[in-house]
Amino acid sequence: MSSDFEAYEQDFGTLTAEITNKIGRIPKLGGKEKTQLVLNVDKQLEEVRELMEQMDLEVREIPIQSRGMYQSRLKSYKGEMEKLEKDFKRSRIAYSDDVRNELLGEDAGSSESQLMKLSEERAHLLDNTEKLERSSRRLEAGYQIAVETEQVGQEILANLHSDREKIQRSRDRLRETDANLGKSSRILTGMLRRGPEP
C-alpha cells in the first residue's frame, strides 16, 4: 500500500511543478492564449484533486501503526494544493505591465485604478463561487450519509422483523411441547392411579 502512495506522491510532485510554472506564465498572456492556458491549468488541478482522493484512500488502507506518517504527508500536500488554487485564482485576474498597456493603450495609467477595482471584484466573485462549490460538496456528502444511514436502518428493521418471526416460531414450538408434555403427564397420572391390572 505504501508503495502505491509513494507513486502517487511522485505524480503529485510532477503535476504541481507543471502547474506552478504555468500559473507564473498566465499573467504575461492575453486573449485566447491566456484562456487556453487557464483551461489547461484548471484541468490539471482537477487531476491533482483526483490524485489526492486516491492518496486519501491509500492512507486509510495503511496499517494504523504506520498511518500517522502518511497522514502528515497528505496534510502537507493538501496545504500545497490550497496554495496552488489561490495562486491560480490570482493569476487569472492578473496582468503583467506589458499586457495591461497593450489592453488599455494610452489610457493605461489613468485606467489602472479602474482595472484594479475590476480585478478585486472578480476576485471577490471567484471567492464566493468557490465557497458555494464547497457548500454544495458538503451538502452532497451530507445527503449521501443520510441515504446510507437510511439503508442501514432499513436493514436493521428487516433483521429485527426476521428475528421476531424466529422468536415467535420458537414460542409456538414451546407451547406445543408443553401441551404434549401436559397430555403425557395426565396419561401417566391416570395409569398410575388405576394401578396394575389384576
Residue pairs with C-beta under 8 A, 6 or more apart in sequence:
1 58
1 61
1 62
2 62
2 66
2 70
4 58
5 55
5 58
5 59
5 62
5 70
8 51
8 54
8 55
8 58
9 55
9 73
9 77
11 51
12 48
12 51
12 52
12 55
12 77
15 44
15 47
15 48
15 51
16 48
16 80
16 81
16 84
18 44
19 41
19 44
19 45
19 48
19 84
19 88
20 84
20 87
22 37
22 40
22 41
22 44
23 41
23 84
23 87
23 88
23 91
24 91
25 37
26 34
26 37
26 38
26 41
26 88
26 91
26 92
26 94
27 91
27 94
27 95
27 96
27 99
28 96
28 98
28 99
29 37
29 99
30 95
30 99
30 102
30 103
38 92
41 88
42 88
45 84
45 85
45 88
48 81
48 84
49 81
52 74
52 77
52 78
52 81
55 74
55 77
56 74
58 70
59 67
59 70
59 71
59 74
60 67
62 70
85 130
89 123
89 126
89 127
89 130
90 123
92 122
92 126
93 119
93 122
93 123
93 126
94 119
95 103
95 115
100 108
100 112
100 115
101 108
104 111
104 112
104 115
